[in-house]
Amino acid sequence: MLDQPAGQQKYVTCNADEGDSGTFSDSHADGRRSAHPESRDDHRGIAVGATQGYIYLRAEYPHALRALRTAIAAAHQARYLGSDVAGSGKRFDLEVRVGAGAYICGEETSMLESLEGRRGEVRVRPPLPAIKGLFGHPPSSITS
């Protein structure tokens, strides 16, 4: 998955949707973890050559959304995100995308569909997401 042609756009995605029954019990953890999204996503993104990351979050988590947006703004201010991450010359931006809360978006290909602005439905395979991922590019990393 990481062995891609030079110059090809790479993305890091994080599925924070928590669509499974009972997982809402762990949603408080997103509030704590979201204080430093740059500590995970920008390091992972830069390591694999990605320049853009997306955190996919369901609309029912307004507190987590607020915390993530605040943390991302602080990371930009501290130069952990942006055009010159920590003076490295590397670019990495991170954006929160809010889904409609569809249970199915916990599945990776339906999350990708939603991130691309379409209805979150499972993609027919093949091709696998490791071959054709977000915006038709192979994904660098999909986490949940």
PyMOL CGO cylinders between C-alpha atoms (Angstrom):
from pymol import cmd
from pymol.cgo import CYLINDER

trace = [
    CYLINDER, 0.00, 0.00, 0.00, 2.89, 2.38, 0.67, 0.3, 1, 1, 1, 1, 1, 1,
    CYLINDER, 2.89, 2.38, 0.67, 4.83, 1.47, -2.47, 0.3, 1, 1, 1, 1, 1, 1,
    CYLINDER, 4.83, 1.47, -2.47, 3.24, 3.98, -4.83, 0.3, 1, 1, 1, 1, 1, 1,
    CYLINDER, 3.24, 3.98, -4.83, 4.65, 6.00, -7.72, 0.3, 1, 1, 1, 1, 1, 1,
    CYLINDER, 4.65, 6.00, -7.72, 6.45, 9.17, -6.70, 0.3, 1, 1, 1, 1, 1, 1,
    CYLINDER, 6.45, 9.17, -6.70, 4.32, 12.27, -6.99, 0.3, 1, 1, 1, 1, 1, 1,
    CYLINDER, 4.32, 12.27, -6.99, 1.02, 10.43, -6.61, 0.3, 1, 1, 1, 1, 1, 1,
    CYLINDER, 1.02, 10.43, -6.61, -1.35, 12.08, -4.14, 0.3, 1, 1, 1, 1, 1, 1,
    CYLINDER, -1.35, 12.08, -4.14, -1.57, 10.15, -0.88, 0.3, 1, 1, 1, 1, 1, 1,
    CYLINDER, -1.57, 10.15, -0.88, -4.13, 10.50, 1.90, 0.3, 1, 1, 1, 1, 1, 1,
    CYLINDER, -4.13, 10.50, 1.90, -4.44, 9.46, 5.50, 0.3, 1, 1, 1, 1, 1, 1,
    CYLINDER, -4.44, 9.46, 5.50, -7.96, 8.81, 6.74, 0.3, 1, 1, 1, 1, 1, 1,
    CYLINDER, -7.96, 8.81, 6.74, -9.25, 8.18, 10.23, 0.3, 1, 1, 1, 1, 1, 1,
    CYLINDER, -9.25, 8.18, 10.23, -12.73, 6.76, 10.77, 0.3, 1, 1, 1, 1, 1, 1,
    CYLINDER, -12.73, 6.76, 10.77, -14.03, 8.21, 14.05, 0.3, 1, 1, 1, 1, 1, 1,
    CYLINDER, -14.03, 8.21, 14.05, -17.63, 7.40, 13.10, 0.3, 1, 1, 1, 1, 1, 1,
    CYLINDER, -17.63, 7.40, 13.10, -18.16, 4.68, 15.76, 0.3, 1, 1, 1, 1, 1, 1,
    CYLINDER, -18.16, 4.68, 15.76, -21.18, 3.26, 13.98, 0.3, 1, 1, 1, 1, 1, 1,
    CYLINDER, -21.18, 3.26, 13.98, -21.26, -0.11, 15.76, 0.3, 1, 1, 1, 1, 1, 1,
    CYLINDER, -21.26, -0.11, 15.76, -23.81, -0.73, 18.49, 0.3, 1, 1, 1, 1, 1, 1,
    CYLINDER, -23.81, -0.73, 18.49, -22.37, -0.01, 21.92, 0.3, 1, 1, 1, 1, 1, 1,
    CYLINDER, -22.37, -0.01, 21.92, -19.33, 1.89, 20.67, 0.3, 1, 1, 1, 1, 1, 1,
    CYLINDER, -19.33, 1.89, 20.67, -20.78, 5.18, 21.82, 0.3, 1, 1, 1, 1, 1, 1,
    CYLINDER, -20.78, 5.18, 21.82, -19.46, 4.14, 25.21, 0.3, 1, 1, 1, 1, 1, 1,
    CYLINDER, -19.46, 4.14, 25.21, -15.98, 4.89, 23.87, 0.3, 1, 1, 1, 1, 1, 1,
    CYLINDER, -15.98, 4.89, 23.87, -16.86, 8.26, 22.36, 0.3, 1, 1, 1, 1, 1, 1,
    CYLINDER, -16.86, 8.26, 22.36, -15.53, 10.06, 25.41, 0.3, 1, 1, 1, 1, 1, 1,
    CYLINDER, -15.53, 10.06, 25.41, -12.09, 8.78, 24.44, 0.3, 1, 1, 1, 1, 1, 1,
    CYLINDER, -12.09, 8.78, 24.44, -12.28, 10.75, 21.18, 0.3, 1, 1, 1, 1, 1, 1,
    CYLINDER, -12.28, 10.75, 21.18, -12.70, 13.89, 23.25, 0.3, 1, 1, 1, 1, 1, 1,
    CYLINDER, -12.70, 13.89, 23.25, -9.48, 13.19, 25.12, 0.3, 1, 1, 1, 1, 1, 1,
    CYLINDER, -9.48, 13.19, 25.12, -7.53, 11.93, 22.10, 0.3, 1, 1, 1, 1, 1, 1,
    CYLINDER, -7.53, 11.93, 22.10, -8.68, 14.79, 19.93, 0.3, 1, 1, 1, 1, 1, 1,
    CYLINDER, -8.68, 14.79, 19.93, -6.62, 17.24, 21.96, 0.3, 1, 1, 1, 1, 1, 1,
    CYLINDER, -6.62, 17.24, 21.96, -3.62, 16.26, 19.83, 0.3, 1, 1, 1, 1, 1, 1,
    CYLINDER, -3.62, 16.26, 19.83, -4.67, 14.82, 16.46, 0.3, 1, 1, 1, 1, 1, 1,
    CYLINDER, -4.67, 14.82, 16.46, -1.42, 16.07, 15.00, 0.3, 1, 1, 1, 1, 1, 1,
    CYLINDER, -1.42, 16.07, 15.00, 0.52, 13.70, 17.24, 0.3, 1, 1, 1, 1, 1, 1,
    CYLINDER, 0.52, 13.70, 17.24, -0.85, 10.77, 15.25, 0.3, 1, 1, 1, 1, 1, 1,
    CYLINDER, -0.85, 10.77, 15.25, -2.12, 11.84, 11.87, 0.3, 1, 1, 1, 1, 1, 1,
    CYLINDER, -2.12, 11.84, 11.87, 0.54, 14.29, 10.73, 0.3, 1, 1, 1, 1, 1, 1,
    CYLINDER, 0.54, 14.29, 10.73, 3.39, 12.00, 11.75, 0.3, 1, 1, 1, 1, 1, 1,
    CYLINDER, 3.39, 12.00, 11.75, 1.76, 9.05, 10.00, 0.3, 1, 1, 1, 1, 1, 1,
    CYLINDER, 1.76, 9.05, 10.00, 0.94, 11.20, 6.98, 0.3, 1, 1, 1, 1, 1, 1,
    CYLINDER, 0.94, 11.20, 6.98, 4.43, 12.60, 6.58, 0.3, 1, 1, 1, 1, 1, 1,
    CYLINDER, 4.43, 12.60, 6.58, 5.96, 9.14, 7.10, 0.3, 1, 1, 1, 1, 1, 1,
    CYLINDER, 5.96, 9.14, 7.10, 4.02, 7.72, 4.14, 0.3, 1, 1, 1, 1, 1, 1,
    CYLINDER, 4.02, 7.72, 4.14, 4.33, 10.80, 1.96, 0.3, 1, 1, 1, 1, 1, 1,
    CYLINDER, 4.33, 10.80, 1.96, 0.74, 12.03, 2.33, 0.3, 1, 1, 1, 1, 1, 1,
    CYLINDER, 0.74, 12.03, 2.33, -0.04, 15.72, 2.25, 0.3, 1, 1, 1, 1, 1, 1,
    CYLINDER, -0.04, 15.72, 2.25, -3.68, 15.56, 3.33, 0.3, 1, 1, 1, 1, 1, 1,
    CYLINDER, -3.68, 15.56, 3.33, -5.52, 13.78, 6.10, 0.3, 1, 1, 1, 1, 1, 1,
    CYLINDER, -5.52, 13.78, 6.10, -9.21, 13.45, 6.90, 0.3, 1, 1, 1, 1, 1, 1,
    CYLINDER, -9.21, 13.45, 6.90, -10.89, 12.56, 10.17, 0.3, 1, 1, 1, 1, 1, 1,
    CYLINDER, -10.89, 12.56, 10.17, -14.38, 11.23, 9.50, 0.3, 1, 1, 1, 1, 1, 1,
    CYLINDER, -14.38, 11.23, 9.50, -16.73, 11.99, 12.39, 0.3, 1, 1, 1, 1, 1, 1,
    CYLINDER, -16.73, 11.99, 12.39, -20.46, 11.53, 12.78, 0.3, 1, 1, 1, 1, 1, 1,
    CYLINDER, -20.46, 11.53, 12.78, -22.61, 14.64, 13.30, 0.3, 1, 1, 1, 1, 1, 1,
    CYLINDER, -22.61, 14.64, 13.30, -23.92, 13.32, 16.63, 0.3, 1, 1, 1, 1, 1, 1,
    CYLINDER, -23.92, 13.32, 16.63, -20.56, 14.16, 18.29, 0.3, 1, 1, 1, 1, 1, 1,
    CYLINDER, -20.56, 14.16, 18.29, -20.59, 17.97, 18.47, 0.3, 1, 1, 1, 1, 1, 1,
    CYLINDER, -20.59, 17.97, 18.47, -18.22, 18.10, 21.45, 0.3, 1, 1, 1, 1, 1, 1,
    CYLINDER, -18.22, 18.10, 21.45, -15.64, 15.92, 19.69, 0.3, 1, 1, 1, 1, 1, 1,
    CYLINDER, -15.64, 15.92, 19.69, -16.03, 18.03, 16.53, 0.3, 1, 1, 1, 1, 1, 1,
    CYLINDER, -16.03, 18.03, 16.53, -15.41, 21.22, 18.48, 0.3, 1, 1, 1, 1, 1, 1,
    CYLINDER, -15.41, 21.22, 18.48, -12.39, 19.67, 20.25, 0.3, 1, 1, 1, 1, 1, 1,
    CYLINDER, -12.39, 19.67, 20.25, -10.93, 18.37, 16.98, 0.3, 1, 1, 1, 1, 1, 1,
    CYLINDER, -10.93, 18.37, 16.98, -11.34, 21.70, 15.20, 0.3, 1, 1, 1, 1, 1, 1,
    CYLINDER, -11.34, 21.70, 15.20, -9.78, 23.54, 18.14, 0.3, 1, 1, 1, 1, 1, 1,
    CYLINDER, -9.78, 23.54, 18.14, -6.85, 21.10, 18.22, 0.3, 1, 1, 1, 1, 1, 1,
    CYLINDER, -6.85, 21.10, 18.22, -6.33, 21.34, 14.46, 0.3, 1, 1, 1, 1, 1, 1,
    CYLINDER, -6.33, 21.34, 14.46, -6.30, 25.16, 14.64, 0.3, 1, 1, 1, 1, 1, 1,
    CYLINDER, -6.30, 25.16, 14.64, -3.77, 24.99, 17.49, 0.3, 1, 1, 1, 1, 1, 1,
    CYLINDER, -3.77, 24.99, 17.49, -1.65, 22.54, 15.49, 0.3, 1, 1, 1, 1, 1, 1,
    CYLINDER, -1.65, 22.54, 15.49, -1.62, 24.97, 12.55, 0.3, 1, 1, 1, 1, 1, 1,
    CYLINDER, -1.62, 24.97, 12.55, -0.65, 27.80, 14.89, 0.3, 1, 1, 1, 1, 1, 1,
    CYLINDER, -0.65, 27.80, 14.89, 2.20, 25.70, 16.33, 0.3, 1, 1, 1, 1, 1, 1,
    CYLINDER, 2.20, 25.70, 16.33, 3.25, 24.66, 12.79, 0.3, 1, 1, 1, 1, 1, 1,
    CYLINDER, 3.25, 24.66, 12.79, 2.50, 20.97, 13.39, 0.3, 1, 1, 1, 1, 1, 1,
    CYLINDER, 2.50, 20.97, 13.39, 0.18, 21.22, 10.38, 0.3, 1, 1, 1, 1, 1, 1,
    CYLINDER, 0.18, 21.22, 10.38, 0.37, 23.30, 7.23, 0.3, 1, 1, 1, 1, 1, 1,
    CYLINDER, 0.37, 23.30, 7.23, 2.83, 24.02, 4.44, 0.3, 1, 1, 1, 1, 1, 1,
    CYLINDER, 2.83, 24.02, 4.44, 6.05, 23.62, 6.49, 0.3, 1, 1, 1, 1, 1, 1,
    CYLINDER, 6.05, 23.62, 6.49, 5.42, 21.16, 9.33, 0.3, 1, 1, 1, 1, 1, 1,
    CYLINDER, 5.42, 21.16, 9.33, 7.80, 22.00, 12.18, 0.3, 1, 1, 1, 1, 1, 1,
    CYLINDER, 7.80, 22.00, 12.18, 10.25, 23.56, 9.72, 0.3, 1, 1, 1, 1, 1, 1,
    CYLINDER, 10.25, 23.56, 9.72, 10.71, 20.25, 7.86, 0.3, 1, 1, 1, 1, 1, 1,
    CYLINDER, 10.71, 20.25, 7.86, 9.73, 21.55, 4.44, 0.3, 1, 1, 1, 1, 1, 1,
    CYLINDER, 9.73, 21.55, 4.44, 6.99, 18.90, 4.41, 0.3, 1, 1, 1, 1, 1, 1,
    CYLINDER, 6.99, 18.90, 4.41, 3.33, 19.80, 3.92, 0.3, 1, 1, 1, 1, 1, 1,
    CYLINDER, 3.33, 19.80, 3.92, 0.47, 18.11, 5.72, 0.3, 1, 1, 1, 1, 1, 1,
    CYLINDER, 0.47, 18.11, 5.72, -3.05, 19.36, 6.35, 0.3, 1, 1, 1, 1, 1, 1,
    CYLINDER, -3.05, 19.36, 6.35, -5.76, 17.72, 8.39, 0.3, 1, 1, 1, 1, 1, 1,
    CYLINDER, -5.76, 17.72, 8.39, -9.49, 18.26, 8.00, 0.3, 1, 1, 1, 1, 1, 1,
    CYLINDER, -9.49, 18.26, 8.00, -12.52, 16.98, 9.88, 0.3, 1, 1, 1, 1, 1, 1,
    CYLINDER, -12.52, 16.98, 9.88, -15.34, 15.79, 7.65, 0.3, 1, 1, 1, 1, 1, 1,
    CYLINDER, -15.34, 15.79, 7.65, -18.72, 15.30, 9.29, 0.3, 1, 1, 1, 1, 1, 1,
    CYLINDER, -18.72, 15.30, 9.29, -20.96, 12.46, 8.14, 0.3, 1, 1, 1, 1, 1, 1,
    CYLINDER, -20.96, 12.46, 8.14, -24.69, 12.13, 8.54, 0.3, 1, 1, 1, 1, 1, 1,
    CYLINDER, -24.69, 12.13, 8.54, -24.35, 9.37, 11.12, 0.3, 1, 1, 1, 1, 1, 1,
    CYLINDER, -24.35, 9.37, 11.12, -25.15, 6.45, 8.85, 0.3, 1, 1, 1, 1, 1, 1,
    CYLINDER, -25.15, 6.45, 8.85, -24.26, 3.16, 10.50, 0.3, 1, 1, 1, 1, 1, 1,
    CYLINDER, -24.26, 3.16, 10.50, -22.81, 1.82, 7.26, 0.3, 1, 1, 1, 1, 1, 1,
    CYLINDER, -22.81, 1.82, 7.26, -20.07, 4.48, 7.19, 0.3, 1, 1, 1, 1, 1, 1,
    CYLINDER, -20.07, 4.48, 7.19, -18.18, 2.49, 9.78, 0.3, 1, 1, 1, 1, 1, 1,
    CYLINDER, -18.18, 2.49, 9.78, -17.19, 0.25, 6.84, 0.3, 1, 1, 1, 1, 1, 1,
    CYLINDER, -17.19, 0.25, 6.84, -14.11, 1.61, 5.07, 0.3, 1, 1, 1, 1, 1, 1,
    CYLINDER, -14.11, 1.61, 5.07, -15.43, 1.89, 1.51, 0.3, 1, 1, 1, 1, 1, 1,
    CYLINDER, -15.43, 1.89, 1.51, -18.68, 3.54, 2.55, 0.3, 1, 1, 1, 1, 1, 1,
    CYLINDER, -18.68, 3.54, 2.55, -16.66, 6.04, 4.60, 0.3, 1, 1, 1, 1, 1, 1,
    CYLINDER, -16.66, 6.04, 4.60, -14.59, 6.76, 1.49, 0.3, 1, 1, 1, 1, 1, 1,
    CYLINDER, -14.59, 6.76, 1.49, -17.78, 7.29, -0.52, 0.3, 1, 1, 1, 1, 1, 1,
    CYLINDER, -17.78, 7.29, -0.52, -19.04, 9.76, 2.08, 0.3, 1, 1, 1, 1, 1, 1,
    CYLINDER, -19.04, 9.76, 2.08, -15.69, 11.58, 2.23, 0.3, 1, 1, 1, 1, 1, 1,
    CYLINDER, -15.69, 11.58, 2.23, -15.94, 12.01, -1.55, 0.3, 1, 1, 1, 1, 1, 1,
    CYLINDER, -15.94, 12.01, -1.55, -19.35, 13.68, -1.17, 0.3, 1, 1, 1, 1, 1, 1,
    CYLINDER, -19.35, 13.68, -1.17, -21.50, 10.74, -2.18, 0.3, 1, 1, 1, 1, 1, 1,
    CYLINDER, -21.50, 10.74, -2.18, -24.00, 8.66, -0.25, 0.3, 1, 1, 1, 1, 1, 1,
    CYLINDER, -24.00, 8.66, -0.25, -22.16, 6.34, 2.13, 0.3, 1, 1, 1, 1, 1, 1,
    CYLINDER, -22.16, 6.34, 2.13, -22.68, 2.96, 0.49, 0.3, 1, 1, 1, 1, 1, 1,
    CYLINDER, -22.68, 2.96, 0.49, -20.36, -0.04, 0.35, 0.3, 1, 1, 1, 1, 1, 1,
    CYLINDER, -20.36, -0.04, 0.35, -18.31, -0.13, -2.83, 0.3, 1, 1, 1, 1, 1, 1,
    CYLINDER, -18.31, -0.13, -2.83, -18.39, -3.17, -5.09, 0.3, 1, 1, 1, 1, 1, 1,
    CYLINDER, -18.39, -3.17, -5.09, -15.08, -5.02, -4.96, 0.3, 1, 1, 1, 1, 1, 1,
    CYLINDER, -15.08, -5.02, -4.96, -12.79, -5.38, -6.82, 0.3, 1, 1, 1, 1, 1, 1,
    CYLINDER, -12.79, -5.38, -6.82, -11.06, -3.02, -6.89, 0.3, 1, 1, 1, 1, 1, 1,
    CYLINDER, -11.06, -3.02, -6.89, -10.05, -3.17, -3.24, 0.3, 1, 1, 1, 1, 1, 1,
    CYLINDER, -10.05, -3.17, -3.24, -9.59, 0.08, -1.31, 0.3, 1, 1, 1, 1, 1, 1,
    CYLINDER, -9.59, 0.08, -1.31, -5.83, -0.60, -1.23, 0.3, 1, 1, 1, 1, 1, 1,
    CYLINDER, -5.83, -0.60, -1.23, -5.88, -0.32, -5.03, 0.3, 1, 1, 1, 1, 1, 1,
    CYLINDER, -5.88, -0.32, -5.03, -8.50, 2.39, -5.53, 0.3, 1, 1, 1, 1, 1, 1,
    CYLINDER, -8.50, 2.39, -5.53, -9.15, 4.37, -2.37, 0.3, 1, 1, 1, 1, 1, 1,
    CYLINDER, -9.15, 4.37, -2.37, -10.04, 7.97, -1.60, 0.3, 1, 1, 1, 1, 1, 1,
    CYLINDER, -10.04, 7.97, -1.60, -10.66, 10.02, -4.78, 0.3, 1, 1, 1, 1, 1, 1,
    CYLINDER, -10.66, 10.02, -4.78, -9.48, 7.04, -6.82, 0.3, 1, 1, 1, 1, 1, 1,
    CYLINDER, -9.48, 7.04, -6.82, -5.98, 7.02, -5.29, 0.3, 1, 1, 1, 1, 1, 1,
    CYLINDER, -5.98, 7.02, -5.29, -4.58, 4.15, -3.28, 0.3, 1, 1, 1, 1, 1, 1,
    CYLINDER, -4.58, 4.15, -3.28, -4.89, 5.14, 0.39, 0.3, 1, 1, 1, 1, 1, 1,
    CYLINDER, -4.89, 5.14, 0.39, -1.75, 5.58, 2.44, 0.3, 1, 1, 1, 1, 1, 1,
    CYLINDER, -1.75, 5.58, 2.44, -3.50, 4.66, 5.65, 0.3, 1, 1, 1, 1, 1, 1,
    CYLINDER, -3.50, 4.66, 5.65, -7.01, 4.00, 6.87, 0.3, 1, 1, 1, 1, 1, 1,
    CYLINDER, -7.01, 4.00, 6.87, -7.41, 3.88, 10.62, 0.3, 1, 1, 1, 1, 1, 1,
    CYLINDER, -7.41, 3.88, 10.62, -10.31, 3.60, 12.97, 0.3, 1, 1, 1, 1, 1, 1,
]
cmd.load_cgo(trace, "trace")
